[in-house]
Amino acid sequence: MTGGELLRKGTKALREAGIEAPRLEAEVLLAHAWGRSRTELLIAPEREVPEAVVHNFWKSVELRAAGMPVAYLTGEREFMSLSFSVGPEVLIPRPETELLVERVLGFLKEWRREVALAADVGTGSGVIAVSLACYEPRVHLFATDISGAALRLAASNAARHGVAERIEFVEGDLLEPVLEKRGGGAGAVVAANLPYIPRRELEKLPVDVRREPRLALDGGEDGLDLYRRLIPQAASFLRPGGLLACEIGEGQGRALAGLLDARYWTEVTVERDYRGEERLVTALRTGHPASLCTGGKNLCRGHQ
């Protein structure tokens, strides 16, 4: 069977399964199974496909038709023009999250210190931390996650892109392990793409999204439970003028902005993504001391 014939049949199978972009996904799956680029497939559609590749391709098509995300089948995802390894232990990076990275990079360009200390909270596959380290050589990062499996994958992505020496991966809850290690008042940036799907919405998500870790999706009753806990920790970690950048879902901007106490935060902004949906809340740390945020197990309990 030629590549062109296999793509036509794979596209038909995926279309019948209700996949939104069946041709594109068929190309991605065949390119992965054959170890070729999509461009090679399109240039030479008459090329015969080895039998083992045909078998692996159809196995991937069947799994995709059953709802398995393409990124888990290929083990790869592009983000900020970089390739990352992904797996079922982490949320699949979305292009919308690039907005957060772009805003942080823009902020760091204006940072007047020789070294910028940043934290990527809930790092998952590490795309935010690794991208920041790749594109801003002055930044040194803590990347935290409650999942040890996620941190191992993130560390491998950092090594893959040659920035492992500037990222410390720390297992623990939000910023707690960073504050225990480093204390407060030192950070330039806290970046967070935490779970923000309201719990009642989880079962309404597309079947392929429901294959991703629930831990990386469930944001509690209104989607903001983890942000309520992170904000006072971030107030402790950041030095005056430091940036807090939080990814959110549509309709959550006003609610999250309302959690940012004016004693500790200024220049609160809600930004929309390229689709016109609320996607990012940013704020700058004021000079007001967050004296109640002292680290340890009772972290920041004073002004939550």
C-alpha positions in Angstrom: 0.0 0.0 0.0 1.3 3.5 -0.8 1.5 6.4 1.6 -1.2 8.2 -0.3 -3.6 5.2 -0.1 -2.9 4.7 3.5 -3.6 8.4 4.3 -6.9 8.3 2.4 -8.1 5.3 4.3 -6.8 6.6 7.7 -8.5 9.9 7.1 -11.8 8.2 6.3 -11.6 6.1 9.5 -10.8 9.2 11.7 -13.6 11.2 10.0 -16.1 8.5 10.7 -15.0 8.5 14.4 -15.8 12.2 14.6 -12.3 13.5 14.7 -12.3 17.3 13.8 -9.1 17.3 11.7 -8.9 13.8 10.3 -6.5 14.4 7.4 -4.0 16.3 9.5 -4.1 13.8 12.3 -3.7 10.9 9.8 -0.6 12.6 8.4 0.8 13.1 11.9 0.2 9.5 12.9 1.7 8.1 9.7 4.7 10.4 9.8 5.3 9.2 13.4 4.9 5.5 12.6 7.2 5.8 9.6 9.8 8.1 11.1 9.3 10.6 8.4 8.1 14.2 8.2 4.7 15.2 7.0 6.4 17.0 4.1 8.0 13.8 2.9 4.6 12.0 2.9 3.1 14.7 0.8 6.0 14.9 -1.7 6.1 11.2 -2.4 2.6 9.8 -1.9 3.3 6.9 -4.3 6.0 5.4 -2.0 5.3 2.0 -0.7 4.8 1.7 3.1 6.5 -1.1 4.9 4.1 -3.7 6.4 5.3 -3.0 10.0 4.6 0.7 9.5 1.1 0.0 8.2 0.4 -2.2 11.3 1.6 0.5 13.7 -0.3 3.2 11.8 -3.6 1.4 12.1 -3.0 0.7 15.7 -2.6 4.4 16.3 -5.6 5.2 14.2 -7.7 2.8 16.3 -6.5 4.4 19.6 -7.1 7.9 18.3 -10.6 6.9 17.1 -11.2 5.7 20.7 -10.3 9.1 22.1 -6.6 8.8 22.9 -4.9 12.2 22.3 -2.5 12.4 19.3 0.2 13.9 21.5 0.2 10.8 23.7 0.4 8.5 20.6 3.4 10.4 19.2 4.9 11.3 22.6 5.7 14.8 21.2 4.2 18.3 21.2 5.5 21.6 19.8 5.4 24.7 22.1 7.1 28.0 21.5 8.7 26.5 18.4 10.4 23.8 20.6 9.7 20.1 20.7 8.8 18.5 24.0 8.2 15.0 25.2 4.8 14.4 26.6 3.0 11.5 28.1 -0.2 10.5 30.0 1.3 11.7 33.3 1.0 15.3 32.2 -1.4 17.8 30.6 -0.8 18.3 26.9 0.6 21.8 26.3 -1.8 24.1 24.4 -0.8 26.9 22.1 -2.9 29.4 24.2 -0.3 29.0 27.0 2.3 30.6 24.7 0.6 33.9 25.6 1.7 33.5 29.2 5.3 32.7 28.2 5.4 35.7 25.8 4.2 38.1 28.5 6.7 36.8 31.0 9.5 37.1 28.5 8.5 40.7 27.7 8.5 41.5 31.4 12.0 39.9 31.9 13.5 41.9 29.1 12.9 45.0 31.3 14.1 43.4 34.5 17.1 45.4 35.7 18.9 42.8 37.7 21.7 40.5 36.4 19.8 37.4 37.4 16.0 36.9 37.4 14.7 34.3 39.8 11.4 32.8 38.6 9.0 30.0 39.6 6.9 27.9 37.3 4.2 26.5 39.5 2.5 23.2 38.4 5.2 22.7 35.7 3.8 19.5 34.2 5.9 18.7 31.2 8.0 21.7 31.9 7.2 23.7 28.7 6.8 27.0 30.5 10.0 26.7 32.5 12.1 25.3 29.7 10.8 27.9 27.2 11.6 30.7 29.5 15.1 29.3 30.1 15.7 28.8 26.4 14.6 32.4 25.4 15.9 34.3 28.4 19.5 33.4 29.4 19.4 35.5 32.6 16.5 33.6 34.2 17.0 30.9 36.8 13.9 28.9 37.7 12.2 26.7 40.3 9.7 24.4 38.7 7.3 22.7 41.1 4.8 20.0 40.7 3.0 17.7 43.1 3.6 14.8 40.7 7.0 13.1 40.7 6.3 11.5 37.4 5.6 14.9 35.8 8.8 16.3 37.3 10.9 13.5 35.8 9.5 14.2 32.4 10.0 17.9 32.8 13.6 17.4 33.8 14.2 15.3 30.7 12.8 18.1 28.6 15.1 20.6 30.3 18.1 18.3 29.6 16.9 17.9 26.0 17.1 21.6 25.4 20.3 22.2 27.3 18.9 24.4 30.1 18.8 21.9 33.0 21.5 23.7 34.9 19.2 26.8 35.3 16.1 25.0 36.4 15.6 23.3 39.8 12.7 20.8 39.8 11.1 20.5 43.2 8.3 18.2 44.2 5.7 19.7 46.4 2.5 21.7 46.8 2.5 24.9 44.8 5.2 27.3 46.1 5.6 25.7 49.5 8.8 23.8 48.6 10.4 26.9 47.1 9.6 29.1 50.1 11.0 26.5 52.4 14.2 26.3 50.3 14.7 30.0 49.4 12.4 32.1 51.7 10.5 35.1 50.5 11.2 38.4 48.7 13.6 37.1 46.1 11.5 36.3 43.0 11.0 38.3 39.8 8.2 36.1 38.4 5.6 33.5 39.4 4.1 31.8 36.3 1.3 29.4 36.8 -0.9 27.3 34.5 -2.8 25.5 37.3 -5.9 23.4 36.9 -8.8 25.8 36.3 -11.7 23.6 35.0 -14.7 23.9 37.4 -15.3 20.4 38.7 -18.9 20.3 37.4 -17.6 20.8 33.9 -15.1 17.9 33.8 -17.5 15.3 32.5 -18.6 17.6 29.7 -15.0 17.9 28.3 -14.2 16.2 25.0 -13.3 12.5 25.4 -9.7 13.1 24.4 -9.3 15.8 27.1 -10.8 13.5 29.7 -7.9 11.1 29.0 -5.5 13.7 30.4 -4.7 13.6 34.2 -7.7 14.7 36.3 -5.2 16.2 38.7 -4.1 18.6 35.9 -7.7 19.6 35.1 -9.7 19.8 38.3 -9.8 23.4 39.6 -12.4 22.8 42.3 -15.9 24.2 42.6 -15.3 27.3 40.5 -11.9 26.4 39.0 -9.9 28.8 41.2 -9.2 26.7 44.3 -5.5 26.4 43.6 -5.1 30.1 42.7 -6.7 31.1 46.0 -3.9 29.2 47.7 -1.1 30.3 45.3 -1.7 34.1 45.4 -0.6 34.7 49.1 2.4 32.4 48.5 3.3 34.4 45.4 3.1 37.6 47.4 5.7 36.2 49.8 8.0 34.9 47.0 8.1 38.0 44.8 10.1 41.1 45.5 8.4 44.5 44.9 7.8 44.9 41.2 7.7 41.2 40.6 5.2 39.7 38.2 2.4 37.2 38.8 1.1 35.6 35.6 -1.8 33.1 35.8 -3.5 31.2 33.0 -7.3 31.1 33.3 -10.4 30.0 31.4 -13.1 32.1 29.8 -15.2 34.0 32.4 -12.7 33.7 35.2 -10.8 36.9 34.8 -12.9 39.1 37.0 -13.1 36.5 39.8 -9.4 35.9 39.8 -8.6 39.6 39.7 -10.9 40.1 42.7 -8.7 37.8 44.7 -5.7 40.1 44.3 -5.7 42.2 47.4 -4.7 45.8 46.6 -2.3 45.9 49.6 -0.1 43.4 47.8 -0.9 43.7 44.1 -1.2 46.5 41.5 -1.6 46.9 37.7 -4.0 43.9 37.6 -4.8 43.0 34.0 -7.0 40.4 32.3 -5.9 39.6 28.8 -7.6 37.7 26.0 -6.0 35.1 23.7 -6.0 35.0 19.9 -9.5 33.5 20.0 -10.8 36.4 22.0 -11.2 34.3 25.2 -10.0 35.4 28.7 -6.7 33.6 29.1 -4.3 35.5 31.4 -4.4 37.5 34.6 -1.2 39.4 35.5 -0.3 41.6 38.4 2.7 43.3 39.9 3.8 42.9 43.5 3.6 46.2 45.5 6.1 47.2 48.1 3.8 46.3 51.0 5.4 43.6 53.1 3.6 40.2 53.2 4.9 39.6 56.7 2.5 36.8 57.4 3.9 34.7 54.6 6.8 33.1 56.3 7.1 29.6 54.7 6.5 26.2 56.3 3.4 24.1 56.6 1.2 26.9 57.8 2.3 29.0 54.8 0.6 32.3 54.2 -2.5 31.4 56.2 -2.7 34.9 57.6 -4.2 36.7 54.6 -5.8 34.0 52.5 
